Amino acid sequence: MFSFELVHQMMAEIGPLLELEAVSEFEEEQSWALFVDDELTITVDSDFEVGKLVLSAELSSLPKEKQLATYKMLLHFNYQW
């Protein structure tokens, strides 16, 4: 079953697995912020009624040296959900 508790546990584990700077949880909103580095934060919003998570980020032009790693990470997140 898709629940807050399951996603809470996944978010606790994902930070070290992806070497994120930090993961913040906003329990009242049932959302999370994944801090990739000082320039990129991925917001994870939940809709448990329909059973989905929505990942979003504000991206400007990525420096060429960060493009591949960022795109791979986003595809990895997409695959996990």
Backbone as CSV, one residue per row, in Angstrom:
resi,resn,N_x,N_y,N_z,CA_x,CA_y,CA_z,C_x,C_y,C_z
1,MET,0.840,-1.188,0.000,0.000,0.000,0.000,0.879,1.243,0.000
2,PHE,0.502,2.216,-0.782,1.207,3.476,-0.911,0.772,4.384,0.236
3,SER,1.692,4.715,1.132,1.322,5.495,2.311,2.420,6.476,2.676
4,PHE,2.063,7.398,3.542,3.043,8.364,4.029,4.200,7.648,4.712
5,GLU,3.907,6.642,5.509,4.950,5.930,6.246,5.951,5.275,5.294
6,LEU,5.462,4.681,4.212,6.348,4.047,3.228,7.249,5.080,2.562
7,VAL,6.671,6.176,2.133,7.464,7.219,1.468,8.421,7.862,2.459
8,HIS,7.976,8.050,3.690,8.844,8.595,4.743,10.103,7.731,4.877
9,GLN,9.929,6.430,4.927,11.074,5.526,5.045,11.966,5.592,3.803
10,MET,11.348,5.633,2.636,12.130,5.716,1.399,12.956,7.001,1.355
11,MET,12.368,8.093,1.787,13.077,9.370,1.778,14.240,9.356,2.774
12,ALA,14.068,8.655,3.879,15.157,8.548,4.853,16.339,7.770,4.274
13,GLU,16.047,6.833,3.380,17.097,5.997,2.795,17.704,6.590,1.532
14,ILE,16.954,7.444,0.838,17.391,7.902,-0.473,18.551,8.906,-0.403
15,GLY,18.592,9.701,0.667,19.662,10.693,0.796,21.051,10.091,0.700
16,PRO,21.373,9.123,1.547,22.695,8.498,1.471,22.913,7.711,0.175
17,LEU,21.864,7.078,-0.336,22.019,6.291,-1.560,22.414,7.153,-2.761
18,LEU,21.836,8.353,-2.836,22.121,9.247,-3.961,23.122,10.337,-3.606
19,GLU,23.681,10.235,-2.406,24.667,11.203,-1.931,24.136,12.631,-1.993
20,LEU,22.900,12.801,-1.512,22.294,14.127,-1.464,22.867,14.903,-0.291
21,GLU,22.857,16.219,-0.417,23.327,17.050,0.696,22.380,16.944,1.882
22,ALA,21.071,16.873,1.606,20.085,16.771,2.687,18.734,16.384,2.109
23,VAL,17.888,15.851,2.982,16.484,15.577,2.663,15.660,16.176,3.795
24,SER,14.738,17.065,3.442,13.867,17.671,4.451,12.447,17.170,4.245
25,GLU,11.790,16.905,5.365,10.402,16.436,5.320,9.497,17.510,5.882
26,PHE,8.357,17.698,5.223,7.339,18.631,5.678,6.082,17.792,5.936
27,GLU,5.988,17.272,7.158,4.974,16.276,7.489,3.553,16.792,7.271
28,GLU,3.292,18.015,7.672,1.936,18.552,7.534,1.500,18.603,6.066
29,GLU,2.417,18.969,5.182,2.109,19.035,3.747,2.312,17.689,3.058
30,GLN,2.915,16.750,3.766,3.286,15.447,3.217,4.092,15.625,1.925
31,SER,5.172,16.403,2.075,6.076,16.649,0.959,7.506,16.644,1.478
32,TRP,8.455,16.602,0.551,9.867,16.525,0.879,10.659,17.418,-0.056
33,ALA,11.827,17.808,0.392,12.771,18.547,-0.445,14.067,17.755,-0.456
34,LEU,14.540,17.453,-1.651,15.797,16.726,-1.835,16.844,17.726,-2.299
35,PHE,17.822,17.990,-1.457,18.851,18.966,-1.772,20.026,18.246,-2.422
36,VAL,20.114,18.415,-3.736,21.158,17.752,-4.504,22.488,18.473,-4.275
37,ASP,22.456,19.766,-4.417,23.617,20.619,-4.141,23.088,22.020,-3.890
38,ASP,23.974,23.010,-3.837,23.512,24.361,-3.510,22.734,25.010,-4.649
39,GLU,22.689,24.364,-5.811,21.976,24.932,-6.952,20.712,24.160,-7.339
40,LEU,20.551,22.950,-6.833,19.431,22.119,-7.275,18.710,21.483,-6.092
41,THR,17.411,21.762,-6.004,16.535,21.141,-5.013,15.372,20.519,-5.763
42,ILE,15.079,19.268,-5.446,13.946,18.580,-6.048,12.854,18.490,-4.993
43,THR,11.679,18.983,-5.335,10.530,18.946,-4.441,9.711,17.703,-4.760
44,VAL,9.318,16.986,-3.715,8.497,15.782,-3.875,7.167,16.053,-3.176
45,ASP,6.106,16.162,-3.977,4.760,16.362,-3.446,3.996,15.059,-3.562
46,SER,3.150,14.767,-2.586,2.420,13.507,-2.583,0.928,13.729,-2.787
47,ASP,0.317,12.737,-3.389,-1.144,12.665,-3.484,-1.494,11.216,-3.194
48,PHE,-1.662,10.905,-1.921,-1.871,9.522,-1.510,-3.259,9.012,-1.893
49,GLU,-4.202,9.919,-2.133,-5.538,9.486,-2.550,-5.493,8.806,-3.916
50,VAL,-4.679,9.316,-4.814,-4.562,8.702,-6.148,-3.299,7.860,-6.273
51,GLY,-2.464,7.873,-5.237,-1.285,7.015,-5.216,-0.153,7.478,-6.098
52,LYS,0.205,8.765,-5.990,1.317,9.239,-6.809,2.150,10.278,-6.073
53,LEU,3.383,10.369,-6.525,4.303,11.416,-6.091,4.655,12.242,-7.315
54,VAL,4.794,13.535,-7.113,5.167,14.430,-8.203,6.488,15.080,-7.834
55,LEU,7.488,14.872,-8.686,8.797,15.476,-8.470,8.913,16.695,-9.367
56,SER,9.410,17.780,-8.793,9.582,18.997,-9.575,10.838,19.719,-9.131
57,ALA,11.366,20.476,-10.053,12.554,21.276,-9.763,12.578,22.455,-10.711
58,GLU,13.118,23.535,-10.222,13.330,24.687,-11.087,14.728,24.557,-11.667
59,LEU,14.765,24.369,-12.966,16.051,24.220,-13.638,16.272,25.383,-14.585
60,SER,17.397,25.941,-14.494,17.799,26.907,-15.508,18.742,26.136,-16.415
61,SER,19.521,26.798,-17.138,20.498,26.095,-17.963,21.516,25.442,-17.038
62,LEU,21.623,24.146,-17.175,22.600,23.424,-16.359,23.985,23.578,-16.972
63,PRO,24.989,23.763,-16.124,26.348,23.748,-16.663,26.597,22.403,-17.334
64,LYS,27.299,22.423,-18.419,27.531,21.209,-19.196,28.076,20.070,-18.344
65,GLU,28.947,20.378,-17.398,29.559,19.333,-16.579,28.574,18.692,-15.594
66,LYS,27.414,19.323,-15.354,26.415,18.758,-14.433,25.233,18.115,-15.152
67,GLN,25.119,18.309,-16.451,23.947,17.824,-17.176,23.773,16.314,-17.077
68,LEU,24.768,15.565,-17.415,24.642,14.113,-17.450,24.269,13.551,-16.076
69,ALA,24.957,13.986,-15.037,24.672,13.481,-13.684,23.255,13.859,-13.245
70,THR,22.829,15.073,-13.550,21.490,15.513,-13.158,20.421,14.734,-13.898
71,TYR,20.589,14.557,-15.189,19.594,13.821,-15.974,19.528,12.354,-15.548
72,LYS,20.664,11.758,-15.265,20.678,10.371,-14.796,19.947,10.251,-13.467
73,MET,20.182,11.199,-12.564,19.535,11.159,-11.263,18.024,11.303,-11.421
74,LEU,17.558,12.211,-12.271,16.125,12.396,-12.469,15.492,11.152,-13.088
75,LEU,16.167,10.522,-14.019,15.655,9.285,-14.604,15.616,8.178,-13.554
76,HIS,16.612,8.137,-12.690,16.644,7.143,-11.625,15.443,7.328,-10.694
77,PHE,15.166,8.574,-10.295,14.004,8.858,-9.450,12.736,8.422,-10.169
78,ASN,12.621,8.768,-11.439,11.429,8.434,-12.205,11.227,6.920,-12.236
79,TYR,12.277,6.163,-12.408,12.199,4.704,-12.454,11.748,4.128,-11.108
80,GLN,12.193,4.736,-10.019,11.885,4.210,-8.685,10.412,4.335,-8.334
81,TRP,9.724,5.290,-8.891,8.325,5.496,-8.518,7.434,4.778,-9.472
